[in-house]
Amino acid sequence: MSHWPEHIAARTVHRRKGSGARTFSYNVDFVMIDPKATTGPALFSRNRFNLLSVWDRDHGGQRGSGSGLAWAEQVFNDHGVRSEQILLLTQPRFLWVGFNPVSFWLAMRNGALVGAIAEVNNTFGDRHNYLCVPEGSVISPDATLSAKKQMHVSPFQEVSGEYLFNFNILTEKLSIKINLSEDGAGFFANLAGHRAPLRSRTILGMLFKRPFGALRTIVLIYWQALKLKLQGETYRPRPAPPQEEIS
């Protein structure tokens, strides 16, 4: 089935627990695309330079040289997830700049979520993917899926603990929650927003309200890291990334 690209004007909330506890939130623009679709607004492109764009090489497999949908299809097939459609929820590139702390591959069947992959990137050039599959036939909004933390993300946290994922993918809106449990520390993150068709006028509006797209995200990450450093939090050097690309 064809899927016109969607805009998710989302709000993300991050709550750090334990030492250096703090909460911050900001608005962010995601798109949700069907990688098989060939239609979209004039100011958005797939695998081609534009004001906003999504490139296969940015997703699915090795960072910077990914294979996009083909990789996601293979992972889902290898783990018994049978879907009618696979969608990619991600922050698009703004001109030539792109960075995604996390993107999501969403496997859909009969309008329901039947599998998900959280594609996590850090600012050190590493990537690890967390596969979420249901115990039953679908991932319901009240289901909690767990995965052991495998990759260094924040230099102010250990590579330990367990991620708990909750997905609520509805026709008109979505919400994804990630809770890291880590011996009294960890963090909670939530991404929530309404789904709407992506139009060129929407793109111009979002760039006026939240200019520079992914570059803004990078600046916000480093700004929060600087605050933690200035308040005396321990900086942990980057350990070697995991050998496996998915867990």
Sequence and secondary structure as in RCSB ss.txt:
>XXXX:A:sequence
MSHWPEHIAARTVHRRKGSGARTFSYNVDFVMIDPKATTGPALFSRNRFNLLSVWDRDHGGQRGSGSGLAWAEQV
FNDHGVRSEQILLLTQPRFLWVGFNPVSFWLAMRNGALVGAIAEVNNTFGDRHNYLCVPEGSVISPDATLSAKKQ
MHVSPFQEVSGEYLFNFNILTEKLSIKINLSEDGAGFFANLAGHRAPLRSRTILGMLFKRPFGALRTIVLIYWQA
LKLKLQGETYRPRPAPPQEEIS
>XXXX:A:secstr
     EEEEEEEEEEE STT EEEEEEEEEEEE TT     TTEEESS SSEEE GGGSSSSTTS  THHHHHHH
HHHTT   SEEEEEE  EETTB   SEEEEEEEETTEEEEEEEEEE TTS EEEEEE  SSSS  TT  EEEE  
S   TTS S SEEEEEEEE SSEEEEEEEEEETTEEEEEEEEEEEEE  HHHHHHHHHHSTTTHHHHHHHHHHHH
HHHHHTT          S SB 
